[in-house]
Amino acid sequence: MNLAHTLHYAAERTPAAEALIDGELRITYSQLRDRAARLAGGLRALGVSPGDSVATLLKNRHENVEVFWACQWLGARFAPLSWRNAPSAIEYCVEDAGADVIVFEPASEELARLFEGQGKVLVASAGSSGDESYDGLIASEPIEGAFVLPDTEAAIILYTSGTTGRPKGVARSHRAERAAAMSQVLQHGYQPWERTLGVMPLYHTMGDHSMIAMSLVAGCYICQPDWDAAYGLDQIEGERISSLYMAPTLFHDITSHPGVSDRDLSSIRALGYAGAAMTGALVDRCTSTFNPQVFVNHYGSTEIYTYTIGRRQAEKPGNAGLASVNALIRLVRVDDEARPDEMVSQGEHGQIICHMSSPEAFTGYWKRPDADGRSIRDGWFYTGDLGVIDDEGDMWIVGRADDMINSGGENIHPLEVEDVLARAPGVVEVAVYGVPDERLGQRVVASVVAQPGVDAETLDTFCLTSPDLARYKRPREYRMTDSLPRSASGKILRRILRDGDMT
């Protein structure tokens, strides 16, 4: 079962159903299959063969979706790259993926030009110019689907954000991609004819699997190339979107938009988020804004798409819940040498590991056996995340092992401090981290985005009077800022704050 089948089946089952909307362009499943087959023919004419890679430098546009399906139709690997990345990172990823064809748009044309004279074929979408035009390729003669391709072959290479060192390519097979999408359909409560906002980037695991999941339920993927809360509200209302799967930051923007109360958002039935835990305040805003029937925290990674699903967000905000239907999870001793059998007790912090038998698991880091050796041991994937199991068996993510703060001999995790500060009046966003301190080893610092009038003294008083935070865990320094650095998935980059790159 490869992904060419997935699109073919959808087109056979529901040929007239809307598959893709991008502005004024509306494409049915029958049309999407035809366009993918034609684009595959065009790529083959450029010399792309099964097992080759095609890179894209595209926003969430119809071209990016079509190239994905064309690669599956041809049996090639799809390598979507962030057009926001630095030129050096783009050059590295293109060469690492072995891509000789790069599809780009006006926003990424300068990056694409880096490869002129290097034997690469630059395919330009509307509004840009290159060696070949996208419109010309998609007018090619169609080819038959790659239905005989083994499902263990890599369908896609997703590159990690590379916050430490060079980006790592995560090779994901046809089997893993389909299993992950099916898992999302089941655990996010999707129904036939689902309509979702395609806002998470397709170079990110959330965006990638949201798009594939729609094909399994005759659903519609509605492109949003650039994030804007007002436009997102327009799409929800105008296209009667039924499900949202976004980073908490985007939910924050939507629910705090001045005009949100004037919108008809009654079509929304299911909410899902990932990338970071939601605060209780944000969960409350989402619940009151959308009144969802389904509201889940999807905890996973690019390597293994789903670890756990937290279905009880209204009752237990930020909770990561129970293991996925495809996952076997353990919490082990927090140590680089911890073995899978060195499990921690209930209520004790431990490193989260997931068994590689999950059908959603990657096939290993692309050309990086050294990285495999660090992350995969005895058949288990070591996530680097810290968690704790409560007395109901639900998991709570307490952050990354390398985010832990040791202050005065006490371990303090940023999330427990952030959760308290996020409830302080006037606080918009907060990130907590540790910086070197001669006396304490590390002192707790909070970078805070807040409304006018909120200052360090006010925040410190709030922490001191909070029943949910021990006195010694409160920040010893507050840094007021206009914004916080984030990854593409919406995760706060504490490393940048900790290193003093942004104050």
C-alpha positions in Angstrom: 0.0 0.0 0.0 1.8 3.1 -1.2 0.4 6.7 -1.2 -0.3 6.6 -4.9 -3.1 4.2 -4.0 -4.4 6.7 -1.4 -5.1 9.4 -3.9 -6.3 6.9 -6.6 -8.8 5.3 -4.1 -10.1 8.8 -3.1 -10.7 9.8 -6.7 -12.5 6.5 -7.5 -14.6 6.7 -4.4 -15.6 10.4 -4.4 -14.5 11.9 -7.8 -16.6 15.1 -7.4 -15.7 15.8 -3.8 -13.7 19.0 -3.2 -10.1 18.0 -2.4 -8.2 21.3 -2.5 -9.1 25.0 -2.3 -6.5 27.7 -2.8 -8.1 31.1 -3.1 -10.4 31.0 -6.1 -9.0 27.7 -7.3 -11.2 24.7 -6.4 -10.0 21.2 -7.3 -12.0 17.9 -7.0 -10.4 14.5 -6.2 -10.8 13.4 -9.8 -9.0 16.6 -11.0 -6.3 16.3 -8.3 -5.5 12.7 -9.5 -5.3 13.9 -13.1 -3.1 16.9 -12.2 -0.8 14.7 -10.1 -0.5 12.1 -12.9 0.3 14.9 -15.4 2.8 16.6 -13.1 4.4 13.2 -12.5 4.8 12.8 -16.3 6.4 16.3 -16.5 8.8 15.4 -13.7 9.7 12.2 -15.4 10.5 14.1 -18.6 12.9 16.2 -16.5 14.7 13.1 -15.5 13.1 12.3 -12.2 12.9 8.5 -11.6 11.5 6.4 -8.8 13.7 6.8 -5.8 14.8 10.3 -6.7 14.0 13.4 -4.6 12.1 16.5 -5.6 12.5 19.6 -3.4 10.0 22.3 -2.9 10.4 25.9 -1.6 6.7 26.7 -1.5 4.2 28.0 0.9 0.9 26.1 1.6 -0.2 26.5 -2.0 -2.0 24.1 -4.4 1.4 23.6 -6.2 2.9 22.1 -3.0 0.1 19.7 -2.5 0.2 18.7 -6.1 3.9 18.1 -6.1 3.5 15.9 -3.1 1.0 13.7 -4.9 2.9 13.7 -8.1 6.0 12.4 -6.3 3.9 9.6 -4.8 2.4 8.9 -8.3 5.9 8.7 -9.8 7.6 6.9 -6.9 9.9 9.8 -6.1 10.6 11.3 -2.6 9.0 14.6 -1.7 11.4 16.9 0.2 9.5 20.1 1.3 11.8 22.8 2.7 11.1 25.9 4.6 11.4 29.0 2.4 12.1 30.9 5.7 15.4 29.0 6.3 18.8 30.5 5.9 20.5 30.0 2.5 23.2 27.7 4.0 20.5 25.5 5.5 18.6 25.3 2.2 21.8 24.4 0.3 22.6 21.7 2.8 19.1 20.2 2.7 18.9 20.1 -1.1 22.2 18.4 -1.4 21.5 16.0 1.5 18.2 15.0 -0.1 19.9 14.5 -3.5 17.3 16.7 -5.2 18.0 17.7 -8.8 14.6 19.4 -9.3 13.5 22.3 -7.1 10.0 23.9 -7.3 9.8 27.5 -6.1 7.6 30.6 -6.0 8.2 34.4 -5.9 8.8 34.3 -2.1 11.6 31.8 -2.5 13.0 32.8 -5.8 16.2 34.3 -4.3 16.9 31.0 -2.5 16.2 29.0 -5.7 18.8 31.1 -7.6 21.5 29.7 -5.3 21.4 26.6 -7.4 21.8 28.2 -10.8 24.7 26.6 -12.7 24.8 23.6 -10.4 22.9 21.1 -12.7 19.6 21.6 -10.9 16.3 22.1 -12.7 14.4 25.1 -11.3 10.7 24.9 -11.8 8.9 28.2 -11.4 5.3 28.6 -10.2 3.2 31.5 -11.3 4.8 34.9 -10.8 8.4 33.7 -11.0 10.7 32.5 -13.8 13.0 29.5 -14.0 14.3 26.7 -16.3 10.8 25.2 -16.5 7.3 26.6 -15.7 5.0 24.7 -13.4 2.1 25.3 -15.7 4.0 23.7 -18.5 4.8 20.6 -16.4 1.3 20.1 -15.3 0.1 20.1 -18.9 2.3 17.0 -19.7 1.0 13.6 -20.7 -0.1 11.7 -17.6 1.6 8.5 -16.5 0.3 5.5 -14.6 0.6 5.5 -10.8 3.6 3.8 -9.0 1.3 1.2 -7.6 4.0 -1.5 -7.4 6.3 0.5 -5.1 7.0 -1.2 -1.8 5.3 0.6 1.1 8.7 0.5 3.0 10.2 2.9 0.5 10.7 6.5 1.6 7.8 8.8 0.5 9.0 12.0 2.1 12.0 13.5 3.8 11.1 16.1 6.5 13.9 18.1 7.9 14.0 19.0 11.5 14.4 22.6 12.5 18.1 22.2 13.3 18.1 24.2 16.5 21.3 22.3 17.4 23.7 21.7 14.5 22.6 20.9 10.9 19.0 19.9 10.1 18.4 16.2 10.2 16.4 14.5 7.4 13.6 12.3 8.7 12.9 9.6 6.1 9.3 8.4 6.3 7.9 5.5 4.4 4.6 5.2 2.5 3.5 2.8 5.3 4.3 5.3 8.1 2.7 8.2 6.3 -0.5 6.4 5.7 -0.6 4.9 9.2 0.0 8.4 10.7 -2.8 10.0 8.6 -5.2 7.1 9.5 -4.3 7.6 13.2 -5.1 11.3 12.9 -8.5 10.5 11.3 -9.3 8.2 14.2 -8.0 10.1 17.1 -9.0 13.6 16.0 -12.5 12.4 15.4 -12.6 13.2 11.7 -15.8 12.4 9.8 -16.5 12.0 6.1 -16.4 15.3 4.1 -14.2 16.9 6.8 -12.9 20.4 5.9 -9.7 21.6 7.5 -7.6 24.8 7.4 -4.3 24.0 5.7 -2.2 26.5 7.7 0.6 24.4 9.3 3.5 24.2 6.8 3.7 21.2 4.6 7.4 20.9 5.5 6.1 20.2 9.0 4.7 16.9 10.2 1.4 18.5 11.3 0.7 20.0 7.9 1.9 17.0 6.0 -0.4 14.6 7.8 -3.4 16.9 7.9 -3.3 17.0 4.1 -3.0 13.2 3.7 -5.8 12.7 6.3 -8.3 14.6 4.2 -7.8 12.2 1.4 -8.9 9.3 3.6 -12.3 10.9 4.5 -13.1 12.7 1.2 -12.2 15.8 3.0 -11.1 19.2 1.7 -7.7 20.9 2.4 -8.1 24.6 2.3 -4.8 26.4 1.8 -3.7 29.3 3.9 -0.2 30.3 2.6 0.5 33.0 5.2 -0.7 33.1 8.7 -3.2 35.9 9.5 -5.8 35.5 12.2 -8.4 37.6 10.4 -8.0 35.7 7.1 -8.2 32.4 9.0 -11.5 33.5 10.5 -12.7 34.4 7.0 -11.8 30.9 5.8 -13.5 29.2 8.8 -16.7 31.2 8.2 -16.7 31.3 4.4 -15.7 27.7 3.7 -17.5 26.2 6.7 -14.3 24.6 8.1 -15.1 21.8 10.5 -11.7 21.0 12.0 -8.6 22.9 13.1 -5.2 21.4 13.8 -2.7 24.1 14.7 0.0 25.2 17.1 -1.2 26.8 20.3 0.2 30.2 19.1 -2.3 30.2 16.2 -5.2 29.3 18.5 -4.1 32.2 20.7 -4.2 34.6 17.8 -7.6 33.4 16.6 -9.3 33.4 20.0 -7.9 36.8 21.0 -8.7 38.5 17.7 -10.9 41.6 18.3 -13.6 40.5 15.8 -13.8 36.8 16.8 -17.1 37.2 18.7 -18.8 38.6 15.6 -18.0 35.5 13.5 -20.1 32.5 12.8 -17.8 29.7 13.8 -20.5 27.1 14.4 -19.1 24.8 11.7 -16.1 23.9 13.8 -16.6 20.5 15.4 -13.0 19.3 16.2 -9.9 21.0 17.6 -6.5 19.5 17.8 -3.1 21.1 18.7 0.5 20.0 19.0 4.0 21.4 19.4 3.5 22.6 23.0 1.1 22.3 25.9 -1.8 24.8 26.0 -2.3 26.8 29.2 -5.5 26.5 31.0 -6.4 30.0 30.0 -6.0 29.2 26.3 -8.0 26.0 26.6 -10.8 28.0 28.2 -10.8 30.5 25.3 -10.8 27.8 22.7 -13.7 26.0 24.4 -15.8 29.2 24.7 -15.0 30.3 21.2 -15.7 27.1 19.4 -17.6 24.8 21.7 -15.9 21.8 20.1 -17.2 18.2 20.3 -13.6 16.9 20.0 -10.6 18.7 21.6 -7.3 16.9 21.7 -3.6 17.5 22.5 -1.6 15.5 19.9 1.8 14.7 21.4 4.2 13.3 18.8 7.2 14.1 16.7 8.4 14.0 13.1 10.1 10.7 13.8 7.1 8.9 15.3 4.0 10.9 14.5 1.9 10.0 17.5 3.0 9.1 21.0 -0.1 10.0 23.0 -3.4 11.7 22.6 -4.9 13.9 25.4 -8.7 13.8 24.8 -9.8 15.6 28.0 -8.5 19.1 27.4 -11.5 20.9 29.0 -11.1 18.9 32.2 -7.3 18.6 32.2 -5.8 21.5 30.1 -2.5 20.7 28.5 -2.7 17.0 29.4 -1.0 14.7 26.9 -3.3 11.8 27.8 -2.8 8.1 27.0 -0.7 6.2 24.4 -1.8 6.4 20.8 -3.4 3.3 19.3 -0.1 2.7 17.5 2.3 3.5 20.3 4.0 1.7 23.2 5.3 4.3 25.7 7.6 4.2 28.7 9.1 6.7 31.0 12.7 5.8 32.0 15.5 7.3 34.1 16.7 10.7 32.9 20.2 9.7 31.8 21.9 9.5 28.4 22.7 5.8 29.2 19.2 4.8 30.6 18.0 1.4 29.4 14.4 0.7 28.3 13.9 -1.4 31.4 14.9 1.4 33.9 11.4 2.8 34.2 10.5 5.5 36.8 7.7 5.2 39.3 4.2 6.7 38.8 4.5 10.4 39.7 8.2 10.6 39.0 9.7 12.6 36.1 11.2 10.4 33.4 12.4 10.5 29.8 9.7 9.5 27.3 10.6 6.6 25.0 8.4 5.0 22.3 8.9 1.6 20.7 9.9 1.6 17.1 7.3 -1.1 16.2 4.8 1.7 15.8 3.6 1.7 12.1 3.9 5.5 12.3 7.7 5.3 13.0 10.3 6.7 10.6 12.9 4.5 8.9 15.8 6.4 10.4 17.6 9.7 9.9 18.5 10.3 6.3 22.2 9.4 5.8 22.8 9.9 9.6 23.6 6.6 11.3 25.3 8.6 14.0 22.0 10.3 14.9 20.2 6.9 14.8 22.7 5.6 17.3 22.0 8.4 19.7 18.2 8.3 19.4 17.4 4.6 18.8 18.5 2.1 21.4 17.3 -1.5 21.8 14.3 -0.9 19.5 13.1 2.2 21.4 13.2 5.8 20.2 14.4 8.2 22.9 12.4 11.4 22.5 14.5 13.7 24.8 11.2 14.8 26.3 10.4 14.6 30.0 7.0 13.4 31.3 5.2 12.3 34.4 2.2 10.0 34.8 -0.6 11.1 37.1 -2.8 8.9 39.3 -5.3 8.5 36.4 -2.6 7.2 34.1 -2.5 10.3 32.0 0.8 11.8 30.8 1.9 15.3 31.3 4.9 16.7 29.3 7.2 18.7 31.6 9.5 19.7 28.8 12.8 18.8 27.3 15.5 17.1 29.3 18.0 19.9 28.3 15.5 22.6 29.4 15.5 21.5 33.1 16.8 24.2 35.4 18.9 23.3 38.5 18.7 26.2 40.9 20.2 25.8 44.4 20.2 22.0 44.0 16.5 21.9 43.1 15.2 20.8 39.7 12.7 23.2 38.2 11.0 22.7 34.9 10.0 25.8 32.9 6.5 24.6 32.1 5.3 24.6 35.7 6.5 28.2 36.2 5.1 29.2 32.8 1.7 27.8 33.6 1.4 30.0 36.7 2.7 33.2 35.0 0.4 32.7 32.0 -2.6 33.2 34.4 -1.3 36.6 35.6 -3.4 39.5 34.5 -2.1 41.2 31.4 0.4 38.4 30.5 0.1 37.5 26.8 3.0 35.0 26.5 5.8 33.8 28.7 8.9 31.7 28.4 11.0 30.5 31.4 14.6 29.3 31.3 17.7 29.1 33.4 20.8 31.2 33.1 24.2 30.8 34.9 24.3 32.1 38.4 27.4 32.2 40.7 25.5 31.3 43.8 22.6 29.2 42.6 24.2 27.4 39.7 21.3 28.6 37.6 18.7 31.3 38.3 15.1 31.2 36.9 14.5 33.9 34.3 11.1 34.7 32.6 10.8 36.5 29.3 7.3 38.0 29.2 5.1 39.5 26.5 2.5 41.6 28.4 0.1 44.4 28.1 1.2 48.0 29.2 1.5 48.5 32.9 2.6 44.9 33.7 6.1 45.0 35.4 8.4 42.7 37.2 7.2 43.7 40.6 3.6 42.9 39.7 4.6 39.5 38.3 6.7 38.6 41.3 3.8 39.4 43.7 1.6 37.2 41.6 4.0 34.3 41.8 4.6 34.8 45.6 0.8 34.6 46.2 0.1 31.7 43.9 -0.8 28.5 45.7 0.4 26.5 42.7 4.1 27.6 42.7 6.7 27.0 45.4 8.5 30.2 46.4 11.9 28.9 45.4 10.7 28.1 41.8 9.6 31.7 41.0 11.7 33.7 38.5 14.5 35.8 40.0 14.5 38.0 36.9 11.9 39.2 34.4 12.7 40.4 30.9 9.9 42.2 29.2 9.9 41.7 25.4 7.6 42.3 22.4 7.8 38.7 21.1 9.2 35.3 21.7 11.3 33.3 19.3 9.5 30.2 17.9 10.2 27.3 15.6 8.0 26.6 12.6 5.8 24.3 14.8 5.2 27.1 17.3 7.5 25.8 20.0 9.3 28.5 22.0 13.0 28.4 21.4 14.3 28.7 24.9 17.8 28.1 23.7 17.8 31.4 21.9 16.6 33.2 25.0 19.0 31.3 27.2 21.9 32.2 25.0 21.1 35.9 25.1 20.2 36.2 21.4 17.0 37.9 22.3 16.0 39.8 25.5 
